[in-house]
Amino acid sequence: MPSTLSTPAHSQFKKLCLELKRLERLRSIGGLLGWDEQVNLPSGAAQFRAEQNSALAELVHREASSAKLGRMLETLQKAYDSLSDEQRRVVSVATKDYEQATRLPSEFVRRKSESDSLAYHAWAKARESGEYAPFAPVLQRQIDLAIEQATILGHSEAPYDYWIDQFDPGMDRATVESVFTPLEKELAPLVRRIADACAQSRPVELKGFGVEAQKNFLSDVVKHMGFDFA
């Protein structure tokens, strides 16, 4: 970091970092709600949890698109040359996130968050029952919302590129296809050969193979491979 730590730009950068950390703490609450939803939540509480997630998403969106945050970023953009490379990267990413947040309507953020939550429960139910048909309209709604978000943010022509970039910044569909298409030609036949070559075990072969015998067998295998966990 440059030696001019006392300059207004660096003071503003520290304030920005505090604000970004506050936002991340709010988002982490959403992560906790999501974890609890998938691990502990009774199915009868799904609708209420969806409403909780929706309310929190709206709050986070309001803070992430606040005028206060915008002013911080504007000040730092004007003083960009005085920042270190790391600080510039933080400002650039924060500015990108801020611009996206300000373009997304609160109503959409609230609606999508609630739908995401309900979709999880619909998926869990479909997985348990093995029935796809009831889940199909839920999945279509999720796809429609994803396309709607990409469209709002100016990516109507390539919504998939937008979503790839959200999870892997700088990546796009063309790059992904250029990597995986050649691999598919080689890997698919290889997987088929492996599957055809695997001998199918018969349950009767494992009959009488008790827990202690299994432990002894695995212990011998580990020793034979040269591992020592003592």
Phi, psi and chi 1 to 4 in degrees:
 res  aa     phi    psi   chi1   chi2   chi3   chi4
   1 MET       -  139.8 -175.5  176.4  -66.5      -
   2 PRO   -58.1  161.8  -23.0   33.3      -      -
   3 SER   -76.4  -13.5   58.8      -      -      -
   4 THR   -84.0   55.3   55.2      -      -      -
   5 LEU   -68.0  -19.4  -68.4  176.7      -      -
   6 SER   -90.6    0.6   59.8      -      -      -
   7 THR   -68.6  155.2   64.1      -      -      -
   8 PRO   -55.8  -36.8  -26.7   35.5      -      -
   9 ALA   -62.1  -42.9      -      -      -      -
  10 HIS   -73.9  -31.5  -69.1  -74.1      -      -
  11 SER   -65.1  -41.0  175.3      -      -      -
  12 GLN   -67.0  -35.3 -169.4   71.7   -3.4      -
  13 PHE   -64.3  -40.2 -180.0   78.9      -      -
  14 LYS   -61.5  -39.7  -70.3 -178.6  179.6  179.6
  15 LYS   -64.8  -39.0  -67.4  179.1 -179.2  178.6
  16 LEU   -61.5  -44.7  172.5   66.3      -      -
  17 CYS   -60.8  -40.6  -71.6      -      -      -
  18 LEU   -63.2  -40.2  -69.8  174.4      -      -
  19 GLU   -68.2  -40.8 -174.2   65.1   14.4      -
  20 LEU   -65.9  -36.8  -65.8  178.2      -      -
  21 LYS   -67.1  -37.4  -72.2  178.1 -179.3  178.8
  22 ARG   -63.5  -42.2 -172.2  177.0   73.5   86.9
  23 LEU   -62.0  -40.8  -79.6  171.2      -      -
  24 GLU   -66.8  -34.2 -167.6   55.9   36.1      -
  25 ARG   -64.8  -39.9  -75.8 -166.2  -68.3  -89.4
  26 LEU   -63.6  -43.1  -72.5  174.0      -      -
  27 ARG   -64.2  -34.4  -67.7 -170.5 -179.7  100.1
  28 SER   -65.7  -27.6   71.5      -      -      -
  29 ILE   -63.7  -40.2  -63.0  171.7      -      -
  30 GLY   -62.4  -37.9      -      -      -      -
  31 GLY   -63.3  -39.3      -      -      -      -
  32 LEU   -66.4  -42.2 -179.1   59.3      -      -
  33 LEU   -61.1  -40.4  -74.2  175.2      -      -
  34 GLY   -66.5  -41.4      -      -      -      -
  35 TRP   -61.8  -47.5  172.6   84.3      -      -
  36 ASP   -61.9  -36.9  179.2   70.6      -      -
  37 GLU   -61.6  -38.4 -178.2  174.3   33.7      -
  38 GLN   -87.6  -15.3  -63.7 -177.5   23.0      -
  39 VAL  -111.2  -43.4  176.9      -      -      -
  40 ASN  -116.6  -22.5  -60.4  -47.9      -      -
  41 LEU   -67.2  128.3 -168.5   73.9      -      -
  42 PRO   -65.4  145.6  -18.3   30.7      -      -
  43 SER   -59.7  -29.4   59.0      -      -      -
  44 GLY   -69.8  -14.1      -      -      -      -
  45 ALA   -98.5    9.1      -      -      -      -
  46 ALA   -60.5  -44.0      -      -      -      -
  47 GLN   -65.3  -42.8  179.3   60.1   48.2      -
  48 PHE   -66.6  -39.1 -175.4   60.7      -      -
  49 ARG   -65.6  -36.2  177.1   53.3   53.8   86.3
  50 ALA   -61.7  -39.0      -      -      -      -
  51 GLU   -68.8  -37.4  -66.9  169.7    3.4      -
  52 GLN   -62.4  -47.8  -71.1  177.5  -44.6      -
  53 ASN   -59.6  -40.3  -72.2  -28.9      -      -
  54 SER   -64.1  -44.6  176.2      -      -      -
  55 ALA   -63.3  -41.9      -      -      -      -
  56 LEU   -67.6  -40.9 -179.9   61.5      -      -
  57 ALA   -60.5  -38.8      -      -      -      -
  58 GLU   -66.3  -40.5 -173.3  175.8   18.7      -
  59 LEU   -63.7  -47.5  170.8   62.0      -      -
  60 VAL   -61.3  -41.7  172.4      -      -      -
  61 HIS   -62.6  -41.0  174.8 -100.9      -      -
  62 ARG   -61.8  -42.8 -175.0 -177.1   68.9 -165.7
  63 GLU   -72.2  -35.6  -63.5  -59.4  -58.4      -
  64 ALA   -74.1  -14.8      -      -      -      -
  65 SER  -116.9   20.1   58.1      -      -      -
  66 SER   -70.2  152.4   68.7      -      -      -
  67 ALA   -63.8  -32.7      -      -      -      -
  68 LYS   -60.4  -47.3  173.6 -174.8  175.3 -178.2
  69 LEU   -65.4  -38.3  180.0   57.0      -      -
  70 GLY   -61.6  -40.4      -      -      -      -
  71 ARG   -65.8  -39.9  -72.2 -168.4  -64.0  -89.8
  72 MET   -59.4  -47.7  -71.0 -177.5 -175.9      -
  73 LEU   -66.5  -37.2  -68.0  168.3      -      -
  74 GLU   -64.0  -43.1 -176.2  178.8    1.4      -
  75 THR   -61.5  -43.0  -61.8      -      -      -
  76 LEU   -72.0  -30.6  -71.3  167.2      -      -
  77 GLN   -64.4  -37.0  -72.8  -70.2   -7.0      -
  78 LYS   -70.0  -27.6  -68.2  177.6  179.8  177.9
  79 ALA  -105.1   24.9      -      -      -      -
  80 TYR   -54.7  -41.0 -159.8   73.2      -      -
  81 ASP   -66.6  -22.1  -68.9  -18.6      -      -
  82 SER   -88.5   -2.1   67.3      -      -      -
  83 LEU   -92.3  158.1  -58.3  175.9      -      -
  84 SER   -75.7  169.5   69.1      -      -      -
  85 ASP   -60.5  -41.6  -70.4  -18.9      -      -
  86 GLU   -64.8  -41.4  -69.6 -178.0   -3.7      -
  87 GLN   -65.7  -39.7  -69.6  171.0  -25.2      -
  88 ARG   -61.7  -39.6  -68.9  174.2 -174.4  174.1
  89 ARG   -63.8  -42.6 -178.3   58.4 -179.9  161.2
  90 VAL   -61.1  -45.5  170.8      -      -      -
  91 VAL   -64.4  -40.4  171.8      -      -      -
  92 SER   -64.3  -47.0  -65.4      -      -      -
  93 VAL   -66.7  -42.6  172.6      -      -      -
  94 ALA   -63.7  -37.1      -      -      -      -
  95 THR   -66.9  -41.9  -60.8      -      -      -
  96 LYS   -60.9  -46.1  177.2 -177.5  176.4 -177.8
  97 ASP   -63.5  -39.7  -67.9  -16.4      -      -
  98 TYR   -66.1  -43.6  177.6   76.9      -      -
  99 GLU   -63.1  -38.0  -70.4  175.0  -11.9      -
 100 GLN   -67.2  -43.2  -70.3 -170.4    8.2      -
 101 ALA   -62.1  -40.6      -      -      -      -
 102 THR   -70.3  -19.6   55.3      -      -      -
 103 ARG   -91.1  -15.0  -66.0  170.1   67.7 -179.0
 104 LEU   -88.9  123.7  -73.7  172.9      -      -
 105 PRO   -66.7  144.4  -18.7   31.4      -      -
 106 SER   -58.4  -38.8  -65.5      -      -      -
 107 GLU   -59.4  -40.2  178.7  -83.9  -28.5      -
 108 PHE   -68.7  -43.7  172.8   79.9      -      -
 109 VAL   -58.7  -44.7  171.6      -      -      -
 110 ARG   -63.9  -45.4 -177.5  173.8   61.9 -109.7
 111 ARG   -65.0  -42.8  176.2  160.7   48.1   91.9
 112 LYS   -68.5  -39.4 -174.2  175.4 -175.8  -57.5
 113 SER   -62.8  -43.5  177.2      -      -      -
 114 GLU   -64.4  -40.8 -177.4  171.5   -5.6      -
 115 SER   -65.3  -40.4 -179.6      -      -      -
 116 ASP   -57.9  -43.4  -71.3  -14.6      -      -
 117 SER   -66.2  -47.4 -175.4      -      -      -
 118 LEU   -66.7  -33.6  -67.0  174.4      -      -
 119 ALA   -64.0  -36.6      -      -      -      -
 120 TYR   -59.6  -46.4  165.1   75.8      -      -
 121 HIS   -66.6  -36.4  -66.7  -77.8      -      -
 122 ALA   -65.1  -39.4      -      -      -      -
 123 TRP   -65.4  -43.7  168.7   79.1      -      -
 124 ALA   -61.3  -39.6      -      -      -      -
 125 LYS   -66.9  -42.3 -175.4  176.8 -179.9  179.8
 126 ALA   -65.6  -38.5      -      -      -      -
 127 ARG   -63.4  -40.5 -178.5 -174.8   60.5  177.0
 128 GLU   -69.4  -40.7 -177.6  177.3   -5.5      -
 129 SER   -84.7  -20.6   66.4      -      -      -
 130 GLY    75.4   14.7      -      -      -      -
 131 GLU  -106.3  120.7  -62.7 -179.4    3.1      -
 132 TYR   -86.0  -34.2  172.0   72.0      -      -
 133 ALA   -52.5  -46.2      -      -      -      -
 134 PRO   -65.8  -25.7  -21.7   35.0      -      -
 135 PHE   -84.8  -21.0  180.0   63.7      -      -
 136 ALA   -53.7  -48.5      -      -      -      -
 137 PRO   -66.7  -29.8   21.0  -32.1      -      -
 138 VAL   -67.0  -45.0  178.8      -      -      -
 139 LEU   -61.8  -41.6  177.4   59.6      -      -
 140 GLN   -63.7  -37.8 -174.8   59.7   55.9      -
 141 ARG   -63.3  -40.3 -176.7  176.5   71.2 -124.3
 142 GLN   -64.3  -41.3  -69.5  -60.2   99.0      -
 143 ILE   -63.7  -42.5  -66.7  172.9      -      -
 144 ASP   -62.2  -40.9  -68.4  -18.3      -      -
 145 LEU   -67.1  -38.7  -75.6  168.3      -      -
 146 ALA   -63.5  -42.1      -      -      -      -
 147 ILE   -66.4  -39.4  -66.3  174.3      -      -
 148 GLU   -61.5  -43.0 -176.3  178.2   -7.8      -
 149 GLN   -63.8  -45.2  179.0  166.2  -28.1      -
 150 ALA   -60.7  -38.5      -      -      -      -
 151 THR   -66.5  -44.2  -59.6      -      -      -
 152 ILE   -57.0  -36.6  -68.9  172.0      -      -
 153 LEU   -91.4   12.5  -64.7  173.0      -      -
 154 GLY    86.1   22.7      -      -      -      -
 155 HIS  -120.8   39.3  -60.9  -84.2      -      -
 156 SER   -64.8  -28.9   58.7      -      -      -
 157 GLU   -77.5  -25.4  -62.0  -61.0  -39.9      -
 158 ALA  -143.8   66.9      -      -      -      -
 159 PRO   -62.7  -32.1   20.7  -32.2      -      -
 160 TYR   -68.1  -36.1 -167.4   43.8      -      -
 161 ASP   -60.8  -40.7  -80.3   -8.6      -      -
 162 TYR   -60.2  -46.1  162.1   75.8      -      -
 163 TRP   -72.0  -34.2  -79.0  105.3      -      -
 164 ILE   -61.0  -43.5  -69.0  176.3      -      -
 165 ASP   -64.0  -29.3 -178.8   70.4      -      -
 166 GLN   -64.8  -34.1  -65.2  -55.0  -66.0      -
 167 PHE  -100.5  -22.5  -66.3   93.7      -      -
 168 ASP  -141.8   80.6 -165.3   -9.0      -      -
 169 PRO   -50.9  132.1  -27.2   36.0      -      -
 170 GLY    92.1  -10.6      -      -      -      -
 171 MET   -91.8  152.0 -169.2   64.5   66.4      -
 172 ASP  -141.9  174.9   57.0   23.5      -      -
 173 ARG   -62.3  -41.3  179.8  175.1 -178.5  173.1
 174 ALA   -60.6  -41.2      -      -      -      -
 175 THR   -67.2  -43.4  -56.1      -      -      -
 176 VAL   -60.6  -45.0  170.9      -      -      -
 177 GLU   -65.9  -35.5  -70.5 -178.9  -16.9      -
 178 SER   -66.1  -25.7   70.7      -      -      -
 179 VAL   -86.4  -46.4  172.6      -      -      -
 180 PHE   -88.3  -25.5  -74.6   98.0      -      -
 181 THR   -61.6  -47.1  -61.1      -      -      -
 182 PRO   -63.6  -35.8  -22.1   34.4      -      -
 183 LEU   -64.9  -37.5  -72.8  176.2      -      -
 184 GLU   -59.7  -38.9 -178.7 -177.2   12.4      -
 185 LYS   -62.6  -33.8  -64.9  177.9 -178.7  178.4
 186 GLU   -92.1  -38.2  -60.0  -65.8  -25.9      -
 187 LEU   -75.0  -39.1  -70.6  177.9      -      -
 188 ALA   -58.3  -49.8      -      -      -      -
 189 PRO   -63.0  -35.7  -21.9   34.1      -      -
 190 LEU   -63.6  -44.2  176.6   61.1      -      -
 191 VAL   -61.9  -40.8  170.0      -      -      -
 192 ARG   -63.9  -40.8  -75.6 -166.3  -67.7  -90.2
 193 ARG   -65.5  -40.7  -70.4 -160.2  -60.0  -88.0
 194 ILE   -64.2  -43.8  -67.2  173.4      -      -
 195 ALA   -63.4  -40.2      -      -      -      -
 196 ASP   -70.5  -27.5  -66.9  -19.7      -      -
 197 ALA   -84.1  -18.9      -      -      -      -
 198 CYS   -71.9  125.2  -72.2      -      -      -
 199 ALA   -74.1  134.7      -      -      -      -
 200 GLN   -82.1  121.5  -62.3  -62.8  -43.4      -
 201 SER   -74.1  149.3   63.1      -      -      -
 202 ARG  -108.1  132.5  -66.3  174.6  -62.7  174.4
 203 PRO   -51.8  -33.7  -26.2   34.7      -      -
 204 VAL   -63.3  -26.9   67.3      -      -      -
 205 GLU   -67.2  -23.8  -66.0  174.8  -12.3      -
 206 LEU   -95.5   -3.1  -57.4  176.8      -      -
 207 LYS   -65.1  131.3 -170.0  173.5 -177.7  179.2
 208 GLY    85.2    1.4      -      -      -      -
 209 PHE   -88.1   85.5 -167.6   28.5      -      -
 210 GLY   -69.1  172.7      -      -      -      -
 211 VAL   -61.2  -46.3  173.3      -      -      -
 212 GLU   -63.7  -39.3  -72.0  -56.4  -43.0      -
 213 ALA   -64.7  -38.1      -      -      -      -
 214 GLN   -63.5  -42.5  -66.5  177.9   42.9      -
 215 LYS   -62.9  -43.8  -70.8 -179.3  178.5  178.8
 216 ASN   -63.8  -40.1  -67.6  -26.7      -      -
 217 PHE   -63.4  -47.3  171.3   74.9      -      -
 218 LEU   -64.9  -36.5  -69.2  174.4      -      -
 219 SER   -62.7  -41.9  177.3      -      -      -
 220 ASP   -64.5  -39.1  -69.5  -19.1      -      -
 221 VAL   -64.1  -44.4  169.7      -      -      -
 222 VAL   -62.0  -43.9  168.6      -      -      -
 223 LYS   -64.0  -40.8  -69.2  178.7 -179.4  177.4
 224 HIS   -62.8  -32.9  178.5   72.3      -      -
 225 MET   -81.5   -5.8  -64.8  177.5   66.1      -
 226 GLY    87.9   14.1      -      -      -      -
 227 PHE   -89.6  145.1  -66.5  109.0      -      -
 228 ASP  -132.4  108.5 -176.4    6.6      -      -
 229 PHE  -103.4   14.1  -64.6  106.8      -      -
 230 ALA   -71.1      -      -      -      -      -
